[in-house]
């Protein structure tokens, strides 16, 4: 408002003066009298009250009462309001960073805006792992479990798993757990899974059951065997059934001259007299449902047998100057199962005559006018 006063005069009995008043078209609005302070809070701190009296930062020239409104864009801020206690601020879950909002002062006609900077500090969040259902598998059957793991900060994660009863070999590849049951084992166990980002940790667990499946009986091979002719061999067989079932075991040989018997788990091998050669022994075992078999070779190797005397020889009585005598055929006197005998003859007193050996036949030739008693040695050797 502009006023210009002019000199007056008298009007009636009293003086007067005149004034020219100009009303300018200028808007009277609230204004900011100080910078609003920046605000700093932590991520996921929840609703935070910032004590502040905005009347200390806004002024109206005519002292009009002011009302305040907070203007913001939703993003890392979820809500913000102002009341007599100050600003009430709630950040969006897992959000952090730098943003700003507007404080608007209003006198009922005109408003004035002032910005406020807001810093939401990043706070490390714990990784999370979703619950896992229970599993059932058969004996000796592997299975895998997919893990649903989240870390809102994108931190590098470390995953470990523990099998409470050690029923399986546990491997972790990326976000999958692979469980390989121990051979022939069954039962129930619990796997505990831990995930951490180096500072914070989350965990879950699940149970699994390995169902028993009937296993076939097993035979460990004794390897190929050998033993000498006219002897025997005993071998302890390793036959077992992991389920502990009663077993029926049969053994056989493809050569009847090899004799096989089984007592408990001891396999006894023997051969008929003077037999040697090869045979195949087969073992069959069953638990009543499943069976297994195994075969191996057995060699009975030849052992040189000594020649034997198979008949007796009477004393030889001759007459002086008698004719030559076919004394004996040594093939009828000695026998060797391995064949191929050789012979030799020895006359203890060669003055009585001469022993002649032709092949296996022995001839005795008397010396002229000789008489007396002597001995003859007949040898057979191979």
C-alpha positions in Angstrom: 0.0 0.0 0.0 1.3 3.4 -0.9 -0.1 6.7 0.7 0.6 10.2 -0.4 -0.6 13.0 1.9 -1.5 16.5 0.6 -1.8 19.7 2.4 -5.4 20.4 3.4 -7.3 23.3 4.8 -10.3 23.9 6.9 -13.6 22.3 6.6 -16.1 23.9 8.8 -14.4 24.7 12.0 -11.7 22.0 11.8 -8.7 21.5 9.6 -8.2 18.6 7.2 -5.7 17.1 5.0 -6.0 14.8 2.1 -4.2 11.6 1.2 -3.9 9.7 -2.0 -3.8 5.9 -1.4 -2.5 3.4 -4.1 -3.2 -0.3 -3.5 -0.5 -2.3 -5.4 -1.3 -5.8 -6.8 1.5 -7.6 -4.8 0.7 -11.1 -3.3 1.4 -11.5 0.4 2.5 -15.1 1.0 4.4 -17.2 3.6 8.1 -17.3 3.1 11.0 -19.5 4.3 13.1 -17.9 7.0 15.7 -20.7 7.2 17.0 -23.8 5.5 15.2 -26.9 6.6 17.7 -29.5 8.0 18.5 -32.7 6.1 17.1 -35.9 7.7 19.0 -39.2 8.0 17.4 -42.5 9.0 18.4 -46.2 8.7 16.8 -48.7 6.3 13.9 -50.7 7.8 14.0 -48.6 11.0 10.2 -48.6 11.0 8.2 -45.4 11.5 10.5 -42.6 12.7 9.4 -39.4 14.4 11.6 -36.4 13.6 10.8 -33.6 16.2 10.6 -30.4 14.3 8.5 -27.2 14.5 7.9 -26.0 11.0 6.8 -22.6 12.3 10.5 -22.0 13.1 11.2 -22.2 9.4 8.2 -20.4 7.8 6.9 -16.9 8.4 3.8 -15.0 7.4 4.1 -11.2 7.1 0.7 -10.6 8.7 1.1 -13.4 11.2 -1.6 -15.5 9.5 -1.7 -19.0 10.9 -0.1 -21.6 8.6 -0.9 -25.2 7.9 1.6 -27.7 6.5 1.5 -30.5 4.0 4.2 -33.0 3.0 4.5 -33.8 -0.7 6.6 -36.8 -1.8 6.8 -39.5 -4.5 6.4 -43.0 -3.3 9.5 -45.1 -3.9 12.0 -45.6 -1.1 9.5 -43.6 1.0 6.3 -45.4 2.0 4.6 -42.6 3.9 5.4 -39.2 5.6 3.2 -36.8 7.5 3.4 -33.8 9.9 1.7 -33.1 13.2 2.4 -31.3 16.4 5.0 -33.9 17.3 7.0 -33.3 14.1 7.5 -35.4 10.9 6.5 -39.0 11.0 8.4 -41.0 8.3 8.2 -44.6 7.1 10.6 -45.9 4.5 9.7 -48.7 2.0 10.9 -52.1 3.0 14.6 -52.9 2.1 14.9 -49.4 0.5 17.8 -47.1 0.9 19.4 -44.1 -0.8 19.1 -40.4 -1.3 15.7 -38.7 -1.9 13.8 -35.5 -1.0 10.3 -34.3 -0.2 8.5 -31.0 -0.1 7.1 -29.1 2.9 4.3 -26.9 1.8 3.2 -23.9 4.1 -0.4 -22.6 3.4 -2.1 -19.6 4.8 -5.5 -20.5 3.4 -4.9 -18.6 0.2 -1.3 -18.8 -0.9 1.4 -21.6 -0.3 5.1 -21.7 -0.3 7.2 -24.9 -0.8 10.6 -25.8 0.7 12.6 -29.0 -0.1 14.0 -31.4 2.5 16.8 -33.9 1.7 16.4 -37.4 3.1 19.2 -40.0 3.4 18.2 -43.6 4.2 21.3 -45.5 5.2 21.8 -49.1 3.9 21.6 -51.7 6.7 22.7 -55.3 6.0 19.7 -57.6 5.7 19.8 -61.2 6.7 19.4 -63.7 3.8 16.2 -65.7 3.9 15.6 -69.3 2.9 12.1 -70.7 2.3 10.9 -73.7 4.3 11.3 -77.1 2.6 8.9 -80.0 2.7 9.9 -83.6 3.7 11.1 -86.2 1.2 10.8 -90.0 0.8 13.2 -92.0 -1.4 14.1 -95.7 -1.9 17.3 -97.2 -0.7 20.3 -96.4 -2.9 18.3 -93.8 -4.9 19.7 -90.2 -4.9 17.5 -87.1 -5.0 17.9 -83.3 -5.1 16.3 -80.4 -3.3 16.0 -76.9 -4.9 16.6 -74.1 -2.4 14.7 -70.8 -2.6 17.1 -68.3 -1.1 16.9 -64.5 -1.2 19.2 -61.7 -0.2 17.8 -58.3 -0.9 21.3 -56.7 -0.7 22.7 -59.1 -3.4 25.5 -60.2 -1.1 27.6 -63.3 -1.8 26.0 -66.1 0.1 27.5 -69.2 1.7 25.4 -72.3 2.1 26.1 -75.3 4.3 24.1 -78.4 5.1 24.4 -81.1 7.8 22.8 -84.5 7.8 21.9 -85.4 11.4 22.3 -89.2 11.0 24.8 -89.2 8.2 22.6 -91.4 6.0 23.7 -89.6 2.9 26.5 -87.8 1.2 25.4 -84.2 0.9 26.6 -81.9 -1.9 25.6 -78.3 -2.6 25.8 -77.0 -6.2 24.6 -73.5 -6.6 21.1 -73.4 -5.1 20.5 -77.2 -5.1 21.3 -79.8 -2.5 22.1 -83.3 -3.8 21.7 -86.3 -1.4 23.3 -89.6 -2.3 22.2 -92.3 0.3 25.0 -94.5 1.7 24.9 -97.8 -0.1 22.4 -100.3 1.4 21.3 -98.0 4.2 17.8 -96.9 5.1 16.1 -94.9 7.9 15.1 -91.3 8.7 17.3 -88.3 9.0 17.1 -84.5 9.1 19.1 -82.1 7.0 19.8 -78.6 8.4 20.6 -75.9 5.9 22.4 -72.7 6.8 22.8 -69.6 4.6 24.8 -66.6 5.6 26.2 -63.4 4.0 29.3 -63.3 6.2 27.4 -61.4 8.9 23.9 -62.6 9.2 22.4 -66.1 8.9 19.1 -67.9 8.2 18.4 -71.6 8.4 15.8 -74.2 7.8 15.6 -78.0 7.9 13.7 -80.9 6.4 13.4 -84.6 7.1 13.7 -87.4 4.7 13.1 -91.1 4.8 15.0 -93.9 2.9 12.7 -96.9 2.4 14.3 -100.3 2.7 14.5 -102.3 -0.6 15.3 -106.0 -0.7 18.9 -106.4 -2.0 20.2 -109.5 -3.7 22.7 -111.6 -1.8 26.3 -111.0 -2.7 29.2 -113.4 -3.4 32.8 -112.2 -3.4 34.9 -114.2 -5.9 37.7 -116.3 -4.3 39.5 -116.0 -7.7 40.7 -119.0 -9.7 42.0 -121.8 -7.5 44.5 -124.6 -7.9 45.8 -127.5 -5.8 47.9 -130.6 -6.4 46.6 -134.0 -7.5 45.5 -136.3 -4.7 45.2 -133.5 -2.1 42.4 -131.1 -1.0 41.8 -127.4 -0.6 39.4 -125.4 1.7 38.3 -121.9 1.0 36.2 -119.6 3.2 33.6 -118.0 0.9 32.4 -114.4 1.5 28.7 -114.6 1.0 26.4 -112.1 2.6 23.1 -110.4 2.5 22.9 -106.7 3.6 19.3 -107.2 4.7 20.2 -110.2 6.9 17.9 -112.6 5.1 18.3 -116.3 5.4 20.3 -117.6 2.4 20.2 -120.9 0.5 23.5 -121.7 -1.1 24.3 -124.4 -3.7 27.7 -125.4 -5.2 28.4 -127.6 -8.2 31.3 -128.6 -10.5 31.1 -129.3 -14.2 33.5 -132.3 -13.7 32.4 -135.1 -11.5 36.1 -136.0 -10.7 36.3 -132.7 -8.8 34.4 -133.1 -5.5 32.9 -129.9 -4.0 31.1 -129.6 -0.7 30.0 -126.6 1.4 29.8 -126.5 5.2 28.6 -123.2 6.5 30.7 -120.9 4.5 33.7 -123.2 4.0 34.0 -124.6 0.5 36.0 -127.9 0.4 37.6 -129.1 -2.9 39.1 -132.6 -3.5 39.7 -134.8 -6.5 39.4 -138.5 -7.2 42.6 -140.5 -6.8 45.2 -139.7 -9.4 43.0 -137.3 -11.3 44.2 -133.9 -12.5 42.7 -131.4 -14.8 40.4 -128.3 -14.9 36.9 -127.7 -13.7 34.4 -124.9 -13.3 32.8 -124.5 -9.9 29.5 -122.5 -9.8 28.0 -121.0 -6.6 24.3 -120.1 -6.5 22.7 -118.2 -3.6 19.2 -116.9 -3.1 17.2 -115.1 -0.3 14.0 -116.6 -1.6 13.3 -113.6 -3.8 16.5 -112.5 -5.4 19.5 -114.7 -6.4 23.1 -114.3 -7.4 25.6 -116.7 -8.9 29.3 -116.8 -9.4 31.7 -119.2 -11.2 35.4 -119.7 -11.1 37.9 -122.2 -12.4 39.7 -124.9 -10.4 42.9 -126.6 -11.6 44.2 -129.8 -10.1 47.7 -129.9 -11.3 49.6 -133.2 -12.0 52.0 -134.5 -9.4 54.5 -137.2 -10.5 53.5 -140.5 -8.9 56.3 -143.0 -8.0 56.2 -146.4 -9.8 54.6 -149.2 -7.7 55.2 -152.9 -7.5 52.0 -154.7 -8.7 53.1 -158.4 -8.4 55.6 -160.5 -6.6 58.5 -162.5 -8.1 59.4 -166.0 -6.9 63.0 -167.1 -6.6 64.6 -168.3 -9.8 66.2 -171.8 -9.7 68.3 -172.9 -12.7 70.4 -175.9 -13.7 74.1 -175.5 -14.4 74.8 -175.1 -18.1 71.1 -174.7 -18.7 69.5 -172.7 -21.5 68.9 -168.9 -21.4 65.8 -168.1 -19.5 63.2 -165.4 -20.1 63.1 -164.3 -16.6 60.3 -161.7 -16.3 58.4 -159.0 -18.2 58.9 -155.9 -16.1 55.7 -154.3 -17.4 53.8 -157.0 -15.4 55.8 -156.3 -12.3 55.8 -152.5 -12.1 53.1 -149.9 -12.8 53.2 -146.1 -13.1 50.0 -144.2 -13.5 51.9 -141.4 -15.2 53.2 -143.9 -17.8 56.7 -143.8 -19.4 58.7 -146.2 -17.1 62.3 -147.0 -17.7 64.1 -150.1 -16.3 67.5 -151.3 -15.3 68.8 -154.6 -14.0 71.8 -155.6 -11.9 73.3 -159.0 -11.2 75.1 -159.0 -7.9 77.5 -161.8 -8.9 78.4 -161.6 -12.6 80.5 -164.8 -12.5 77.3 -166.8 -12.6 76.0 -165.3 -15.7 74.7 -162.2 -17.6 71.4 -160.2 -17.3 70.1 -159.0 -20.6 67.2 -156.3 -20.8 65.3 -156.0 -24.0 62.6 -153.3 -23.7 60.7 -154.6 -20.6 61.8 -158.2 -20.9 64.6 -159.6 -18.7 66.7 -162.6 -19.8 69.2 -164.5 -17.7 72.2 -166.2 -19.5 74.3 -168.7 -17.4 78.0 -168.8 -17.6 79.5 -172.3 -18.5 80.0 -174.6 -15.5 78.7 -171.8 -13.2 76.6 -172.6 -10.2 75.9 -171.0 -6.9 73.5 -168.3 -5.5 73.2 -164.6 -6.2 70.7 -161.8 -6.3 69.2 -159.8 -9.1 68.1 -156.1 -8.6 65.3 -154.9 -10.8 64.7 -151.1 -10.9 61.8 -149.1 -12.4 62.0 -145.3 -12.6 60.3 -142.4 -14.3 
